[in-house]
Structures are given as structure tokens and as C-alpha cells.
């Protein structure tokens, strides 16, 4: 594995790599991941409750707009001085997926407490929208991208609600550093995305050049 397993936007997190000991898993293992019971989150807000109340909870019956509304409701949420302490950390550590990734990667659940959290944030948004099976969930950006690729939902078009994967070094999946949710293609070579674990340690809306994008994962949204 590279040092990209858990990263803050633009900052490799070698300490977390050491603590968690993540490694790339096979496509077969990803495809075999089971479904899990819903998890409630400490960060639930009226905006989230409203979004879920008007959407069916079944995967494929959630709109991109409702997912983005939930993501936008979290803009400004910040990590603590240790790089953790967000509701997204708490949710992930309590989830069945965290137990699976510890079994897969080694380490312990406590290693996630202050881990860079961009993928946890996107996973949490999918959970709150009731779209986990189609948005996916993981704490490792490379494995997350490979899950979309292995399910034939990977491409190079920026679509609202797509999961966008970035690399600061090259355009290969194995080099992915960061992940967010596409809000829009700006038509000028940039995209606007909602991202957790930015360089400021917050959930923020960011404009980034497409030259930093490795690819996009496409959840199955209701039209």
C-alpha cells in the first residue's frame, strides 16, 4: 500500500498508515461485502431529516440533489486538534464496516479516531441519505475507487452527486489521495465539490481543477 490510505487533502498521513496498516484488497472481496443495518449519526440535522423524509430509503431511489443537500448541511463541521472528533469518525468507528476494514487492513478501531476522514465523510453522507449500497462506504480512498470500478460505475464525466477521486501526483487509482462529492461541473476545466477533511480540517465546498481528478464513481440515483 502507498501512504495514500488515509489522507488529508494535500497531506499524506503516514502515521495513520502505520497505525492501521491498510492494504489494497481484491475486487472479489469488495464485491462480497454484505449489507448492513442502518446506523444513526450524532450529526443528524433538520436538513438531513427533511431530505430523508421525502426520499425512499432503498438504494436507487435517492436523488443526487438529496445527497448533496445532506453534504451541504455539514459544511463548517471541523475536526479537533488531533485531527479527529467529528461525527463522521464516531459513526464509522461504530459501523460494521470499520470492523471489516480492521480485519482486512490490520490495526484497531481506535486508529480511526483521529484518521483523515474524507472517505468517512462521503460514506456517512450516503448512509444518511439511505443510499449506502450505491454510494458505498470505506475509509481507504483507493479501495473505495476500486469498488466503483469493479461494479462498472466508474468514468471521467463530472456529474452532480458523483463521488470524485483526486490525486496530487498522477492519475492512477493507486495514487488517489482525496475524495468528495461533485456539486457541479463549472464548464471551465474545474468542478465544485463538497469535501470533508480539507486542508483546513473542515467540511468545505471547494473548486478544483479537473487535472487533479483521477475519476468519478457513479451512485445509482433516482432520475
Protein Blocks (a to p, Z undefined) as FASTA:
>chain_A
ZZklpccehiacfklmmmnopacddfklmmmpccddddddfkbcfklmmmmmmpcfbehi
acfklmmmmmmmmgoiacdfkopapaklmmmmmpmklmmmmmmngpjfklmmmgcfklmm
mmmmmmmnopmmmnopafbfklmmmmmmmnopacfbdcehiacdddfkbmcfklpfbdcd
dfbdehnopacdddehifnopacdddddfklpnbdcdddddZZ
